């Protein structure tokens, strides 16, 4: 189950903050950056990216590293990592756990208020002003870049995470990293290593390619 949770974090993290435009000048306000993010991510027909994710839990002494790629177009997306692949064609989703050789197929909920981020990872675009409090926390210089941390705190006290911290390059407004702090003491840090907007995509990219998982058990919950 933890593999699916990691996959969900990967999806929401990478899709929420991967396509902010150039700000044009330093000192742009937090609200202006988030507004630009909302408009720009909606303007791209497709986005492809590479990322690194580190999972840590100091209390349990656990740490894991993941690398992967994400291709998305609207509500359709394909997430590929070493241990977990997720395909979503906008109607169904397939979570492929390569450590257990299982594929779980589910329908995607039509409920726009669904809390399952693997149903609609981009829901945050329209919900962050309503569902989160956010503020600029820190500004620092790293490798010649001025980085700004923006922290989001969920209004829902029952949310699985206590905070989300987004790090942006102040000059370009492109994302540098995003960190999730979870109630159990775990942290998920996603470092975005490459972004390519406007790549050519086909619907077949997002449907489950059964031939690539020939020995996997299909658990169809649809």
URPETA-V827661 format. One line per field, one symbol per residue. ss: DSSP state (H for helix, E for strand, - for the rest). psi: psi as a letter, one per 20 degrees, with the letter a starting at -180 (. if undefined). burial: I if it has 9 or more other ideal C-beta (glycine too) atoms within 8 Angstrom, else O. Layout:
# URPETA-V827661
ss = ???
psi = ???
burial = ???
This chain:
# URPETA-V827661
ss = -HHHHHHHHHHHHHHH-------------HHHHHHHHHHHHHH---EEEEEEEEEEE----EEEEEEEEEEEE--EEEEEE--EEEEE---EEEEEE----EEEEEE-------------HHHHHHHHHHHEEEEEEEEEEE--EEEEEEEEEE------EEEEEEEEE-----EEEEEEEE----EEEEEEEEEEE-----HHH----HHH----EEEE--
psi = hhhhggggggggghhhkjlqrphhqrjpqghgghgggghghhhphqpqrqrppppqnhgikqpqpqqaqppqociproppahhpqpppjigrqpoooihilqpopqqpqioijpioiignhjhhhiihhhiqqqqphqprppljqopppppppphoiiqhqhqpoppqohgijqqgrppppqhjiqpoppoohqpoqkqpqqhihiqonhiilhjqppnoj.
burial = OOIIOIIIIIIIIIIIIIIIOOIOOOOIOIOIIIOIIIOIIOOIOIIIIOIIIIIIIOOOOOOOOIIIIIIIIOIIIIIOIOIIIIIIIOOIIIIIIIOOIIIIIIOIOOOOOIOOIIOIIIIIIOIIOOOIOIOOOOOOOOOOIIIIIIIIIIOOOOOOIOIIIIIIIIOOIIIIIIIIIIOOIIIIIIIIOOIOIOIOIOOOIIOIOOOOIOOIOOOOOO
